[in-house]
Amino acid sequence: MLKQFLNLKLSQKLSPQQIQLMKLIQLPTQAFEQRLKEEMVENPALESGKEEDDELYEKDEFDNNDEYDDYEGSENIETDEINIDEYLSNDETPDYKLQANNYSDDDDDREMPFAAPTSFHQDLINQLNTFILTDEQRDIAEFLVGSIDDDGYLRRSVQDIVDDMAFTQGIYTDEKTVEKILHFIHDLEPSGVGARDLHECLLLQLRHKTPTEYVDLAINIIQNNFDAFTKKHYDKLQSTYEISKEQLKKAIEEIEKLNPKPGGAFDNSNRTVEQIVPDFAIRIVDGELELTLNGRNAPTLHISKDYKEMLQTYKVSKDKSHSQKDAVQFIKQKLDSAKWFIDAIRQRQETLFVTMNAIMHFQQEYFLDGEETKLKPMILKDIADMVGLDISTVSRVANSKYVDTPYGTKLIKEYFSESMKNDQGEDVSTLEIKNILKNIIEEEDKNKPLPDDQLAEILKEKGYPIARRTIAKYRDLLDIPVARMRKKI
């Protein structure tokens, strides 16, 4: 049975401007510059650089408390109701408020030269040209090369490749022919390319090496006892081949020289090069910490004068046609969008600075001398409470921004960590414990690696009572394998 009833509900809705601000905050410096360029292309009312005159403008009366109110339905407003004077007044955000002192003219030259080398797959195709192949064989070979991933592996089954060539390329063949062509691929450089798994990849590389006693032994081990090798059952291998420990060690050294990702050996200049540009810089001046925001995050923007002149022309015009009114409505929307964007950039600057400033003061002892043991336990809520921002906003700043310190450039989120109590009842950062654990493992006897329960005992002796399962968790976070896999002969 259907019923009608009233229901009051209070909900929050993010305006397009708030969403725009959140997206701008999470962008690192280089991505922010790209976003800025895109906005200037899309909005001709927005211009960069200083204006021709040096007027210092007062605070924009347009920037009121309703700056982020939803502007839906603005297109339906009558053009006659537009206050032209509001858009003609010199009330933009002044240039000096959108500039940073640590930005010089030398920084304008930020273009990086990029080489255009032959790609990994194109290099394989070029090598195929040295083989004598029929047209059908060449088509199959090129399809196989196109199926190789960036690591150098062919991770698809031969049957799938046969079916795919029939449906997408109109090439009808069989598995036996594809296997035959695959042998040509296996002869290409770097050796190991076109392998279907790690086992085959290592074998291909070993067979390309000059035969020696230890290379032959390594081939035998990989071909017939790969499982025992991966699990590091060295005693079993010695017994199986009736060899000495030194002989096994030499064979394993031959295997360790191989590349498990042959595609990675190729020049990766064709891939996207990511250059880290610090968003902040911390310096020690006269024993005090000084924080600066990268000047690229503080562009100089203003409203186009051409658009103001268009409005002025419309204002003094006596005969206002319908097309002129439509044009003014378009100009108004572009001006609104430009002002919103300029204000969003200003708020982004303020948010980034106050957040990093709070982090710097919270970890002041560390930034003054660089001793990692002085890093305090710090979570997002600690900084959010200090600056009066939401935790999600602090997270956006920390997850994608870098800071240049006297001790190197680091991702800000690396300074965040949970706390644990030592045997003295003091709160210590989990980062400190992870570093101690890492040092213990690096100094252990690799012939007899320490299992997790022994690591827990050592840390307990050092004053950090931690459970074995916590040791396993930290070890995984540090990308350190279990004791058996750390064993060396």
N, C-alpha and C positions, 0 to 999 in steps of 0.2 A: 504494500500500500504506500502510495506517495504522500509525503508530508511536506509542508512549507514551514520554515521557521527562520528567524533572524539569528545571526551569529556574529558577534563582535570579535575581531582579531587584530592584534597589533603586530605588524611585521615591518622589517627594515628592507629597503630596496636600494641597491647601489645605483647611483646615477651614471650615465655614460662618462661624465667627467671624473668621477671617483675611480671608475674602472681604468680610465686612461692614466690617472695618476699612479695607481698600483702597478700597472704595466711598465710605466716609466721608471719607477723606483727599482724594480727588480732587474733592469737592464744594466749590464756592465758598460764601461766607458765606450768601447768600440761599437757595441750594439746600439748604444744611445746616440752616437754620432750618425749611424746609419738611419735610425728612426727620425732623427732631426732632419736629415736630407729628404727623406720620404715626405715628411709633413710640409716642408717648404715647396716641394714639387706639387703636392696636392692642393696647397692653399696659397695662391698668389698674393694674398693680403699680408703674408708673413715674409719678412726680409731679415737677413742677418747683417752684421756689421754696424758700425756707428752711423748715425744720421749725419747729414751734411752740416747742420747747425749744432752747436754745443749747448742747447737749451737743457736745463735741468728740470725735469718734469716733477710735478707733485704727485702724490699717491693717486692712483686711478680710482675715480669714483665708481667705476664699473665693478671694482673688486669689493663687493659687499659680502655679508654673511650668507647670502643665497647663491654664492658663486657656483655651487655644485648642484643647484636645483635642476631637476629634469627639465629640459627645454623642448619636450615633445609638443608638437602642435604649433611651433613658431611660424611655420610656413603659412598658417591660416590667418596670421595677424594682418590687419589692413595696413598697407604701406603708408597711408596718410597719418597713422598713429606713431610712426617712427620719429623719434626725437633726433633730428639730424645733428643738432649742436652737440649731443652727447658723443657722437663719433668724430666730430671735427675738432673737439677740444684737445689740447696737447696734454693728455693725462695718462700716457702710457707709463708703464713701469720704467723708471729712469735707467739709463745705460749703466751707471756706476753701481747699481744694485745687482746687476747681472754679470759682473766681472769678478775675476779672481786675481789676487795679487801675484800668484805664483805662475802666471801665464805670460810668456814673452812672444815676441814676433817670430823668434826662431822656431817656435813650436808649430807654426803654420805649415811647414813643410812636412806633412805626415804621410805622404804617399810612399808606399813600399814597392820596389821593383819585384816582379815575379817572373821566374823563368817559365818557359813553356816546353818542358821536355817530353819525350815520347812516353806515353802511358805504359803501364805494366802489360796490359792486354795487347796493345799495339806492338810492343816489343816482341811478344810471343808470335804474333802474326808475321812480323818481319822475319823472324827465324824460320817460320814455316816456308817462306819463299825460297829457302835454300834446299828444300826437299823436292824431289821429282814426284809429283802427285797428279792423278787424273783430276778432272774438274769435280767429279762426284766426291773423291777423297778429300779434295781441298775444302769443299763445302762442309763436309762432316768435321774436318779438322778445325775449321774456323768456328763452327758451332760449339765444339768441345772447348775451345779456348774461351769463347764467350761465356761458358758455363762455369769457368774457374773463378772462385771467389778471391778476395784481396789477399787472403793468407796463402794462396797457391793451391788450394784443395779443390777437387771435383767431388762435391758432396752429394751428387745425384746418382741414382742407380743407372746402369746402362739401359735397362728396359725403359725407364722414364725418359731418358734422352732419346731413344729410338722413337717412342710415341710422340714426344714433343716435336721432333724434327718433321714427323709425318703430318701433324696437325697444323703447325705454324709455318714451316718452311716448304712443305711439299716435297721433302726428301724422304724417299722410302728405302729403308735399308734394314739390316738385321743386327743382332747383338754381336755376332762373330766379326762382322765388318767393323763395327764401332770399336771393339776390343783391339783389332789390328791397328786402327788409326790411333788409338790411345797410346800405343807403343811409340809412335812418332812424337807424341806430346811429351812422353816421359824422357825423351832424348833432348828436350829443350833446356835452356838455362833460365833461371837457376835450377840446379839439380833438385829433384824431389817435387817439381811442379806437376800438377795433374794427379797427384796421389789421392786415393779415396779415403784414407785414414792415416793416422800417425804411424802405424806399423809399416804400411807400404811406403810412406814418405821417408822414413829412416833407411829402409832397405834400398830404395832408389839412390839415395845419397851415398850410402856405403859402397854400392856397386859402381859408382862413378869415381871412387877414390882409387889410387894406385894400390894394387893388391900387396899386402904384407901379412906377416903372421898374425898380427893383432887385428888388422882389418878383416881378415878371413874369420877370425874368432868372433869378432863383433857381429858379422853377418850371420854366423851360425846361431849366436845367442838371440838376435832379434828375430830370426826366421823360425827358430824352433822352441825358444824359451822366453818369449816376449813377456808373458805374464809374470814369470819369476823375476825378470829384470825390473819391470815396473814396480813390483812390490819389494824390491831390494833384498831378495832372498839370496844373498851372496854366498852363504855357506852351501846352499843347494847347488848353485851354479859351479862352484869349485869342485864339488863332489861329482857332478854330472860329467864335466869335461876333464876331470882329473888334472887340474892345473893349479899352479901356485897362486897365492894372493896377489903377488906382483904381476903375474900374467893377466889375471882378471882385471886388475887395476888399469893396466895398459889398454885392454880392450874397451873398458868403460870410458876411458879418456877419449878414445876414438869416437865413441857414440856421443859423448858430451860436446864434441866439436861440431856436431850436426845442427842444422837449423830446423826446429819443429814447425816453423812458419816460413817456408821458402819465398812466398810472395813478399814478406816483409823485408827481405834482403834487397829488393829492388828499390831504386830511388823513388821515394814517395813525394817528390816535389809536385806531382800532379794533384795531390790531395789538398784539401783546404788547410792552409797554414794558419794556425791560431797563435797570435802574438798576445802575450799577457801585458796589458797596460794597467798599472796600478791606479785604482780609483782614489786612493788617499796616500799621503806621505807623512810619516812621523819622524821628526828629527829631535835631537837633544841639543838645546841651546842654553848655555850657561846652567847646566844641570836641571833644566826644566824641559818637559815634553812640549813639542810644538806640532800641531796637526794642521795640514793643509789639504784642501780638496783639489784634485786634478783639474787644471784650468779648462780641459775639454768638456767638463761637466757644467761649465758656466758660460754658455754661448751668449753673445750679444744679439738680441733680437728686438725688432720693432715693427710697428704697423706700417705698411706701404703708404707712402705719401700720395702715390697715384690714386689709390682708392679714396683717400681723403679729398683729393681734388675732384674726383667724380661726384662725391656727395655734395661738395660745394657748388659744383655746376648745377646739380639737380635742385639745390636749395634756392639759388638765385633765378632759376628758370621760371618763367611765368606760365608757359604752356607745358604742363606735365602730362605726357602721353602715357598710355597703358604700358607700352614697352619700356619706357623710362622707369615706371614704378616697379616693373618686374626686375629690371637691372639693379635698382636700389635695394630691393629685397634680397637679391643674390649677394650684393656687396655687404649688406648688414650681416648676413649669415656667415660670410667669410671673415668679417671683422670679429664677430663673436667667437668664432672658432679659433682665430689667431690669439685673441686675448686669453681665452681659456688655456690654450697651449702654453703661452708665456707664463701664466700664473702657475700652471702645473710644473713647469721646469723650475720655477722659483721654489715651490714647495718641495720638489725633489731634492734640490740643493740643501735646503734646510734640514730635511729628514735625514739625508745621508750624513751631514756634518754632525748633527746632534747625536745620532746613533753611534757613529764611530768615536766621537768625543767621549761618550759615556763608557764605551768599551776600553778606550785608552786609559781613562782614569781608574776604571775597575782593575785593570791589569797593569797599573803604573809601575809596580816593582819589577815586573818582567821587562817592560819596555825600556826601563832605565839601565838595566845591565844585561839583558838577554838570557838570563839563566832560566831554563825551562822549568826547573823545579819550583820556581816562584810563581808559576801560572796558577791562579786561584781557580777553584771550581766555579764555573759560570754557566748559567743556563739562560735561555731566551727571556724568561720571565724576569730575571734580575735586571736586564737592560731595559725591558719594556716598562718596568716600574720606575726606573730612574728617569726615563725621558717622557713618560706619559703616553706612549704609543701602544698600539695593539701588538701582540706577540707575532702575528702573521706579518706585520710590517717590518719588524726587526728581523724576522726570518728571511724576508725578501732582500734585505740589505746584506745579511751575513752570507747567504748561500751563493752569491754570484759576484761579490766584490773582493778586490785584492788591496792590500795595504803594503806600501814600501817602507820597511823599517831599517834601522842600522844593521839588522841581523838577517836581512833577506826579504824577499817579497813573498807574502803568504796569503792564502785564502782566509778571510775573516772567520769563517765558521770553524777553522781549526783551533781557535782560541776558546771555543765553547766546550765544556766538558762537565760531566756529573761529578759528584763528590763521594768519597768514601772515607771512613774513619780509620786512622792508623791505631797502633797499640797504645798511643798516648791520648787517644780520644780526639785528636785534631782532624779537621776536614782536609783532605788532600785531593788534588785533581786526579781523575782517572788517566789523564795524559801522562802524569808523572809515573804512575804505576806501569803504564804501557811501555814507556821508555826504559824503565828498569828491567822489565820482562824481556824486552828486545835485546838489551845489553847482555843479560844472563845467557840467552840462547846463542848469541854471537860468540860468546867466550866458552861455550860448552865443548866437550870432547866429541867431535863428530863421529868417532868410532862407537861411542856409547852415548847417544843423545839423551837428554833428560826428558822423561815422561811428565805429563801434566801434574801428577801427584807430587813428584819431587820438586817441580817448579813452585808449586804451592808452598812446600815446606821451606824452600829457600827464601821466598818472599815473606813468609811468616817470620823467619829469623831476622829479616831486614826491617821488621816492624809493620808489615802489611798483611794482616790476617785475611786471606782471600781463599774462597772455596775452589776446589779443582775445576768445577764446571765454569766458574768465572774465568779461570786461567784459559780454559778452552775457548771461551767467548772472545777474550782479548787476543788470543793467538790467531783466531780466524779474522778478526778485524785488522790485524797486522799482516795478514796474508802469509802466515808462517805455518807450514804443514806439521803434521803430527811427528812424534819422535822417530818412528820407523822410516818415514820418508825424508828425514833430515840426515839419515845415516850415510856416511861416506866410507869407502874402503881404503 
